[in-house]
Amino acid sequence: MNLRDETSEVLEAAGVPLGEEAHIISGVKEGPRYDSSYPAKKIDSYENLILLCPTHHRLIDKRGGMGYTADSLRSMKVAHEADQRAGKTDSQRRREEADLRVLAMVEIWAEKSGLNDWDSFTGSLNAPIPRIQATTLDALVSESEWLTTRKWPQAYPAIRRAFRNYAWNLVDVVTHIRSSMDLVDGREEIYEMYREHKHRLMTEAEYRKSSELFHFNTDVLYELSFELTKAANFVCDAVRFELDPLFRLEEGVVPLRVGDGLFGNKVLAEEYSAEEVERDMPYVGLSEVKERVKSHGGASR
């Protein structure tokens, strides 16, 4: 396989990044070159990643990777890295390795956050009666903990800032869900926005207070999912700006879904305004979000 074909060299000279991360050994049982004996913790490690152009990425994975063994890909990687080292400074080589490792971390985040299923995730939170699968809530907690332990290199200030902003927003989403939702009676796998007036008899005043609290918590959750969607898009923009201009180019913006799926259902492309981006952190925090809901008498849109 020629990792330096003529087309790639022309595009590279024009400043167009062509690299896609490919796994030498797949972490999925049905994936290319899957090996059950390969340690799971090494699946996304540097030693198991190879940088290829999109065409070659598809080629090596064709027919389950039958045409390219793990050993042959490792040999290609070693030869290509040796070729690259021959004409580059130590500083350039370190930066390329850093780029690859940071991009690997970004891809792990994209998987953990469920970017490819974001519209379904936000749709469940923005339904008339918000719900979330217990497994999804567990995944949010796991993602939040993972982000807490990440140390993004200072050489990528936009990415560092975007992930700090997103992580803060995510913590608030988890906090609000835990404080306002409860397991559905008889179903241990689904959380639903709590409605006290559905669980006991109440006076008219108590019922009104309970209903107001339900609508307030529902509106806050909508605002938080709205903010988290903007934060996710902000991360993607930062990655495209500092690391890979083609990151999630085909998928486009991370979508926010609103509606009950029956009488109304729409997808919104939400991103920070120029004014929000100019702030130290575009996201304003849970307290400010709650004040926004109070001042508007409900969700802002």
Number of C-alpha atoms within 10 A of each C-alpha: 10 9 14 13 10 10 9 17 14 12 12 14 10 9 9 14 15 17 18 20 18 20 24 27 23 24 20 12 10 9 15 23 22 18 15 12 6 13 9 12 8 13 17 21 13 13 12 18 23 20 18 18 18 13 10 17 17 13 15 21 19 13 12 15 19 12 13 18 14 19 11 11 19 16 11 16 19 12 12 16 12 11 11 13 13 8 10 11 11 10 9 13 15 12 13 12 13 15 18 20 16 19 18 17 16 18 15 15 16 16 13 15 20 17 20 14 12 16 20 16 21 26 25 20 24 23 18 16 15 22 23 21 16 15 12 16 17 12 15 19 17 14 20 20 13 14 18 14 8 12 9 16 12 10 12 17 13 18 25 18 19 22 24 20 22 24 21 20 26 24 18 18 23 17 13 17 23 13 11 17 20 17 17 14 10 7 8 11 12 18 23 20 24 24 19 16 16 11 9 8 10 13 9 9 9 13 17 13 13 18 16 13 16 20 18 18 23 26 25 25 26 25 23 25 22 23 25 25 28 25 27 27 23 26 23 24 21 22 23 16 15 14 18 20 16 15 19 17 11 7 10 11 20 24 27 23 25 22 17 16 13 6 6 9 12 13 14 14 14 19 21 16 10 9 8 13 13 10 10 10 15 22 23 15 16 19 9 11 21 20 12 17 18 15 11 11 12 18 20 15 8
